[in-house]
Amino acid sequence: RKPPPRLCMPDRLLRQGRCRVTSGLSILAFTAHVFTLSLPGSAAFVLTSSFLKPPASLQSNALRRGWGFQFCSMSSDIGTDDEVRALLSSAKTIAVVGATNKDTMPVHGVMKFLMNQGYKCIPVNPREAGNGGEILGVPAVAKVSDIKEKVDMVDIFMRADRVPAAVDDAIAQGAGAIWTQLNIDVDEGTIAKAKAAGMVVITNRCPAIEMRSLAIQPPKL
């Protein structure tokens, strides 16, 4: 019987001393574990693998109880806390691939958060760019490589199968770093290509979460 894959987010929280495992239940034999974590302030996080779809009843019950919760797959993460701090405290211009005007999408909220923190965000959306559109008041571009100014970080909100093309585009632009979001598995070849191009690589994290949890102050523009 193979050991279950590493659950990256609880590992990181445990290392930081910000949570403790209070109970664990092994289900679906080899592929999935559910952990209930207890955090300071009587919050609770329930993390589950991507093999399981969290039932709506569990989510609504957690909300009724006033719990904070995050459902996290077993994706591996690249990038240390120190690398995250260094990047977010020095980056000024961020290209947001997959940006949208749909305020129900996570990318919309993250881009708005980053802009409110003082970062210059440039939305990358071919459809909006083709129509001369804007996202959160900023003109959209079709590709990262269409951006003429220095790009410190490319925040990619795309499916895993579309990440390699986005990374190639970021490399062509000469961007300094790529960042992919939670639960997006990036293949090793793509990561190696980005690093070979001299880029910082952060995967399976969200900048909005990391800025709060690591108390990161954005640079002054």
Beta strands, then each sheet from edge to edge (+ up, - down):
strand 1: 20-27
strand 2: 32-39
strand 3: 43-48
strand 4: 93-97
strand 5: 120-124
strand 6: 134-135
strand 7: 138-139
strand 8: 153-156
strand 9: 177-180
strand 10: 200-202
sheet 1: 1+ 2- 3+
sheet 2: 5+ 4+ 8+ 9+ 10+
sheet 3: 6+ 7-
end
